[in-house]
Amino acid sequence: MAEKRLFVIDTDAGVDDAQAILMALSYPDVKVLAITTVSGNTLAAQAGLNISRILQLTNRLEIPVFIGCSETLLGDVKEKDSYHGDDGFGDVPDLNSPTEENIQTEHGVQALIRMSKEHEGEITLICIGPLTNVAIATRMDPDFGKRLKACYIMGGNYKAVGNITTSAEFNFHYDAEAAYVFLNKLFCPITIVTWELCKDHSLEWDLYDRLRSVETEKAKFMRKIEKKAVDFSHANHWPKFVPCDEIAMAAALNPDIIIQSVNVYATVEVNGHFTRGQMVIDWRDFLNKKPNVALVMDIDDKKYVEMLFKAVDDK
Ligand SMILES: [Ca+2]
C-alpha cells in the first residue's frame, strides 16, 4: 500500500472546523498525525476538548491533541461568539464529559516544531484558525516552514469584504500580527482559501438541510453543534449557509477541486483604523516581492459537495 499523506491540523475548533476535521478523517489515504489547537472561535483549551468530542465520535482517539496558544501575539483573548457559541461547538455540551485522554502535555507550538523535524518535507499543515501557533513556531525556529511540504489555510480576504469588521476576515483579524509573520516568514508553499471564496461557494439551504439529514451519528452531531450557527444565519437573513474551513480542507485533501488559482504576494494590514487584519494583495507589483501564496479563485462545487457528504457518511 502506498505511504499515507501526513496531515497536521491547527484549529480553533468552531463548527466549520468540526466538519473540516470529519472530512480529513474520511480519507483513508491521509494520516492525521496530530491536531493542535489555538484560540479563536473558542479558547485553545476548550478547542482541545471539542476536538476530543470529534475523535471520540469517530473512534479516532489515537490521534494526539496538543493545546497551543491561548492568547494572540499581543496578548488578546477571545470575546463572546454568537455564531459558534462560547464553547465553539454551539454550547450543547455532551452529557458525558469529553475524554481528555488524548490531550497531550507538550505545548502545541513545540509539537509542531518537533513533528516538522521528525517528518521533514512530509507534513501538510492545514490552518483553520488564527495563525498564532504557526507564527510562534516560525519565530522559535526560522526553518520550521521550510520543513513543511505545504500549508493550506482558511483566512484573509482579497476583495476587502469582511466578516468580523467591515474590512477583515476573522482568522486574520483575530491575530493580525501572527498572520503577518505567517505570510512573510513561513517560506513554504501556501494555498489560501479566502472569505470571499467561501461566500461564493456557500450552500443553498435545501442542500444544507439534505447534508444534515443524513442518518449517521456524525451528521446528527453536526446538526446539534451547528444549530446556533443556523439560527444566527436565519435571524440575520443570510441567503445561504456559509462553510469556510471545509473548503481549505477540501483543497488540501483533493487539490483537483481547485479550478483556478493565482500566485501573488500577499501580506496583511496591521495598523489600519478600519482595515486592521485586511489581507493586502500586491496585484500590480508595487512592492517588487516574489509571490508567497497561491490564492484560490474558484473550486469545483460538485466535487466539494461530494466531499462534504462523504465526511458525514459511515462508509
Ligand atoms: Ca476555524
Residues whose N, C-alpha, C, O or C-beta is under 5 A from the ligand:
A	BS01	CA	D12 A13 G14 D17 I128 G129 D245
